[in-house]
Amino acid sequence: MRVRQVGPADGGRPRDWHHRRVTRLHVHRFGPAGPVRLLALHGLTGHGKRWEPLANRHLPEIGVAAPDLIGHGRSSWAAPWTI
Protein backbone atom coordinates (compact mmCIF):
# COMPACT_ATOMS: atom_id res chain seq x y z
CA MET A 1 0.00 0.00 0.00
CA ARG A 2 1.27 3.46 -0.91
CA VAL A 3 1.12 6.50 1.34
CA ARG A 4 -0.06 9.63 -0.42
CA GLN A 5 1.97 12.76 0.29
CA VAL A 6 0.07 16.00 0.72
CA GLY A 7 1.75 19.35 1.01
CA PRO A 8 0.94 23.07 1.13
CA ALA A 9 2.50 23.71 -2.31
CA ASP A 10 -0.21 21.67 -4.04
CA GLY A 11 -3.11 23.15 -2.08
CA GLY A 12 -3.28 20.16 0.25
CA ARG A 13 -4.39 17.78 -2.53
CA PRO A 14 -2.88 14.32 -2.88
CA ARG A 15 -0.41 14.00 -5.77
CA ASP A 16 -2.54 11.39 -7.53
CA TRP A 17 -5.48 13.79 -8.12
CA HIS A 18 -5.58 15.87 -11.29
CA HIS A 19 -8.11 18.69 -11.70
CA ARG A 20 -9.76 20.18 -14.74
CA ARG A 21 -12.84 22.28 -14.14
CA VAL A 22 -14.99 20.20 -11.74
CA THR A 23 -13.67 16.80 -12.82
CA ARG A 24 -11.29 14.95 -10.53
CA LEU A 25 -9.38 12.07 -12.09
CA HIS A 26 -7.79 9.59 -9.69
CA VAL A 27 -4.71 7.77 -11.02
CA HIS A 28 -3.26 4.57 -9.54
CA ARG A 29 0.52 4.28 -9.94
CA PHE A 30 2.33 0.94 -9.85
CA GLY A 31 5.97 -0.04 -10.29
CA PRO A 32 9.20 1.79 -9.59
CA ALA A 33 9.54 5.53 -9.18
CA GLY A 34 10.37 7.40 -12.34
CA PRO A 35 8.60 7.98 -15.63
CA VAL A 36 5.45 6.09 -16.53
CA ARG A 37 6.06 3.70 -19.41
CA LEU A 38 2.60 2.12 -19.65
CA LEU A 39 -0.89 3.62 -19.51
CA ALA A 40 -3.47 1.00 -18.51
CA LEU A 41 -7.12 1.84 -19.26
CA HIS A 42 -10.00 -0.16 -17.80
CA GLY A 43 -13.19 -1.25 -19.52
CA LEU A 44 -16.76 -0.06 -19.10
CA THR A 45 -17.36 -1.63 -15.68
CA GLY A 46 -13.79 -1.44 -14.34
CA HIS A 47 -11.49 0.82 -12.38
CA GLY A 48 -7.75 1.54 -12.42
CA LYS A 49 -6.89 -0.60 -9.39
CA ARG A 50 -7.91 -3.64 -11.44
CA TRP A 51 -4.44 -3.46 -13.08
CA GLU A 52 -2.54 -3.86 -9.79
CA PRO A 53 -2.06 -7.68 -9.90
CA LEU A 54 -0.80 -7.59 -13.51
CA ALA A 55 1.53 -4.66 -12.85
CA ASN A 56 3.00 -6.06 -9.64
CA ARG A 57 3.35 -9.71 -10.68
CA HIS A 58 4.26 -9.47 -14.35
CA LEU A 59 5.64 -5.95 -14.91
CA PRO A 60 7.45 -5.02 -11.67
CA GLU A 61 10.22 -3.14 -13.51
CA ILE A 62 7.82 -0.93 -15.53
CA GLY A 63 6.09 2.22 -14.26
CA VAL A 64 2.33 1.88 -14.83
CA ALA A 65 -0.35 4.60 -14.57
CA ALA A 66 -3.93 3.33 -14.35
CA PRO A 67 -6.56 6.07 -14.06
CA ASP A 68 -10.08 5.62 -12.74
CA LEU A 69 -11.95 7.09 -15.69
CA ILE A 70 -14.80 9.56 -15.12
CA GLY A 71 -17.57 7.94 -13.09
CA HIS A 72 -15.44 4.99 -11.98
CA GLY A 73 -13.47 4.15 -8.83
CA ARG A 74 -12.33 7.26 -6.94
CA SER A 75 -12.75 9.71 -9.85
CA SER A 76 -15.64 12.15 -9.86
CA TRP A 77 -18.85 11.59 -11.76
CA ALA A 78 -18.87 15.16 -13.04
CA ALA A 79 -18.05 15.50 -16.74
CA PRO A 80 -15.68 18.32 -17.79
CA TRP A 81 -18.27 19.68 -20.22
CA THR A 82 -21.77 21.15 -20.08
CA ILE A 83 -24.69 20.79 -22.44
N, C-alpha and C positions, 0 to 999 in steps of 0.2 A: 504494500500500500504506500502511495506517495503522500507526502505532506505538502500542501499548497502554501506557498509563501505569499504573504500579503504585506504591502508596505505603503507608506504615505505618498511615495512618488507616483503610484498608479491609482491614487484615489481610494485605496483600501480594497480594491478588487483583486480577486485571485488572478494569477497570471494566465490561467487556462480559460478565461472568459474574454470574448472579443465582442465589442459593441458596434452596432451600426443602427442608427435611429433607435427604435425601441426593441430591436431584435437582439437577443443574447445567444451566442453560439458557444456551447461547451465543447471543448476538444480534449479527448483522452490522448495521452502521450505515453508510448511504450518504447523500451529499448534504451540504449545508452544516450548520455547527454551529447549534444551536438546537433548538426542539421538533420532535419527530417528527410528521409530518402524514400518514404513510401506513404501515400495518402490512401487510407482504407475507408471506403464509403459503404454504409450499411444499406440494406434493402428497405422496402416499404414498411415492414413491421419491426425493424431492428433498432439498434442504438450502437454508438461507437464502442462501448465496453465489450461488445460481442467479439471484437477482434483480439482481446487480451490473450486468450489461450494460444491462438495462432502466433501472435507476435512474440510471446515469451518462450514458447516451446520450440518453434521452428525458425524464428528470425531474431534471435537474441542480439545479434551484432548490428542490426539495422534499426534506425530511428523511425518509428511509425507514428503518424498522427491520424486519429480516428474521431472525427467530429460527430456529435449528436446533431443530426440535421434538424431544421426547424420543426417543432412539434414532437420531437422524440427525445427520450432520455432527459437530461438536465437542461436542454436548450429551451428557450421560450417558445410559446405557441404563436407569438405575434409575428406576422409577416412584415418585411421591411418596405412594403408598398401599401398604398391605399387605393380604393376603387371609388 
